[in-house]
């Protein structure tokens, strides 16, 4: 579909960067890379904790909005079906 084709490029980029970071940290932890290389891990999960609440609210609002659109479309479709039934009888 069109959405999958549009998302393929950004998702591939995120996958490549995250894979490279995982390999880097694994090589650093196993001793393949010297300890002179900096660790890229976050020292504290605080930024993720702070943003997770905002992301969850955004997700809830988007879900409610999409459900409202679906419900409105269902009502319109039901009205169309009733009108067609009235016309045919």
N, C-alpha and C positions, 0 to 999 in steps of 0.2 A: 504494500500500500504506500501511498504518498508520505504518510507520517513516518513510517519505518525508514524510508529512504532519506527523509530529512534528518532523522535522528541518528542514522548510521555513522556519519562523520564525527559529530561531537562525542558520541559514545565510544567510538574507536579511539579517539584522542584521549579521553579520560581513562580508558582501559590501558592504553600504552603507557601513560604517565604513571598510573598506579602500579602497573607491573614493574616498571623500571625502579620505582621507589622501593618496592618490596624486595627486588633483587639486590638493590644497593644496601638496604638495611640488613638483609640476610648475610651478604658478603662481609659487611662490617662487623656484625655480631659473631660470625664464625671465624674471623681472623684473616680472611682472604685479603681484605683491605686493612691497612694499618689504622691504629686508633687516632692518627692525625686527622683523618677525614671526619668532618662533623656529623653528628647524628641529626637526622631530619625529623625525628619523632618529636611530638609536642611534649613539653615537660609537664603540662597540666591539662586536664580535660575541660577546664573552665570555659573556653570559647564555645565548645560544642554544647555544653550544658546551657549556656546562655542563649544560644541560637535555636536549640531544639524546641523550646517553648514557642517561639515565634513561628517556626516552621510547622509545628503541629497545629497552631491556630490557623495558619494559612491553608493548610490541608483541609481542615474542617470546614472553613468557609467555602473553599472551592468545591468540596463534596456537596455541601448544602445547596450551593448555587446550581450545580449540575443536576441534582435531584429536582430542584424547583423547575428547571427548564424541561426536564423529562416529564414531570407532572403536568405542566402547562401544555406540552405537545400532546399528551395523552388526552387531556380534556378537549383540545381542539379536534383531535382525530375522532373522539367519541361524538362530538357535535356534527362533524362531517358525515359520519355514518348514520346518525339519526336523521339528518336532512335528506340523505340519499334514500333511506327507508321511507320517509314521508313522501318523497316525490314518486317513488315506484309504486306506492299503494294507492 
